[in-house]
Amino acid sequence: MHEQIENEYIIGLLQQRSQTIYNVHSDNKLSEMLSLFEKGLKNVKNEYEQLNYAKQLKERLEAFTRDFLPHMKEEEEVFQPMLMEYFTYEELKDIKKKVIAQHCSQKDTAELLRGLSLWNHAEER
């Protein structure tokens, strides 16, 4: 959800103002990681499958981290300064309120609760 909210409420507005931004979350790697995690929790039935799943998850997590850290650096070094350049302080506060409201919406709460349920299931295993 964070990627979608950020694209809609931050990057989309920045694109309108600067005319130079692209979709920074088009690769959607975080969603892929969460999907892999959820799939493993639902489908792993025996010790062999658990070990195989753990190996796949470790490999994907390492690849995700290698790819995601440069993405975060780009957001901090490129997009945050652009936000400061193209928006007033009051506009940035308004954007922040909208982003926080979206994160706190019932849909997000349901998603969080579902995630916690999956996490509890993983801890049990």
C-alpha positions in Angstrom: 0.0 0.0 0.0 2.8 2.4 0.8 4.1 2.3 -2.8 0.6 3.0 -4.2 0.0 5.8 -1.7 3.4 7.4 -2.4 2.9 7.2 -6.1 -0.6 8.7 -5.9 -0.2 11.4 -3.3 3.5 12.4 -3.6 5.1 11.3 -6.9 2.0 12.0 -8.9 1.8 15.6 -7.6 5.6 16.1 -8.2 5.2 14.9 -11.8 2.5 17.5 -12.4 4.7 20.3 -11.0 8.1 19.3 -12.4 7.2 17.5 -15.6 10.3 15.3 -15.2 9.4 12.5 -12.8 8.8 8.8 -13.6 7.0 6.1 -11.7 9.6 5.2 -9.0 7.6 2.2 -7.9 7.0 0.5 -11.2 9.0 -2.5 -10.2 7.0 -3.0 -7.0 9.6 -5.3 -5.3 8.1 -4.8 -1.8 4.8 -6.3 -2.9 6.7 -9.3 -4.5 8.4 -9.9 -1.2 5.2 -9.8 0.8 3.5 -12.1 -1.7 6.4 -14.6 -1.4 6.2 -14.5 2.4 2.4 -15.0 2.4 2.6 -17.9 -0.2 5.2 -19.7 1.9 3.2 -19.4 5.1 0.2 -20.9 3.4 1.9 -23.7 1.4 4.8 -25.0 3.5 3.7 -28.3 5.0 6.8 -30.3 5.9 10.4 -29.8 7.0 11.9 -30.2 3.5 9.5 -27.6 2.1 10.3 -25.3 5.0 14.0 -25.5 4.3 13.5 -24.9 0.6 11.2 -22.0 1.3 13.6 -20.5 3.8 16.4 -20.7 1.2 14.2 -19.0 -1.5 13.1 -16.3 1.0 16.7 -15.6 2.1 17.9 -15.3 -1.6 15.0 -13.0 -2.5 15.4 -10.9 0.6 19.1 -10.3 -0.1 18.3 -9.4 -3.7 15.5 -7.1 -2.5 17.8 -5.3 -0.1 20.5 -4.8 -2.8 17.8 -3.3 -5.1 15.9 -1.4 -2.4 18.7 0.5 -0.7 19.6 2.5 -3.9 15.9 3.2 -4.4 15.7 4.7 -0.9 18.9 6.7 -1.5 17.4 8.1 -4.7 14.2 9.1 -2.8 16.3 10.9 -0.2 18.8 12.6 -2.6 16.6 13.3 -5.6 12.9 13.4 -4.8 12.9 15.0 -1.3 14.9 18.0 -2.6 12.5 18.3 -5.5 9.5 18.3 -3.2 11.1 21.2 -1.3 11.7 23.0 -4.6 8.3 22.6 -6.2 6.0 22.8 -3.1 5.5 25.2 -0.3 5.8 24.2 3.3 2.0 24.4 3.7 1.5 22.2 0.6 3.9 19.6 1.9 2.1 19.6 5.3 -1.2 19.0 3.4 0.4 16.1 1.4 1.7 14.6 4.6 -1.8 14.7 6.2 -3.3 13.0 3.1 -0.6 10.3 3.1 -1.0 9.6 6.8 -4.8 9.5 6.4 -4.4 6.9 3.7 -2.1 4.8 5.8 -4.6 4.9 8.7 -7.7 4.1 6.6 -9.8 1.0 7.3 -8.4 -0.7 4.3 -4.9 -0.3 5.6 -5.9 -1.4 9.1 -7.5 -4.6 7.7 -4.3 -5.2 5.7 -2.2 -4.7 8.8 -4.4 -7.1 10.8 -4.1 -9.7 8.0 -0.3 -9.2 8.1 -0.2 -9.7 11.8 -2.3 -12.8 11.5 0.3 -14.2 8.9 3.1 -13.2 11.2 1.5 -15.0 14.2 1.1 -18.1 12.0 4.8 -17.9 11.1 5.8 -17.6 14.7 3.7 -20.7 15.5 5.6 -22.7 12.8 
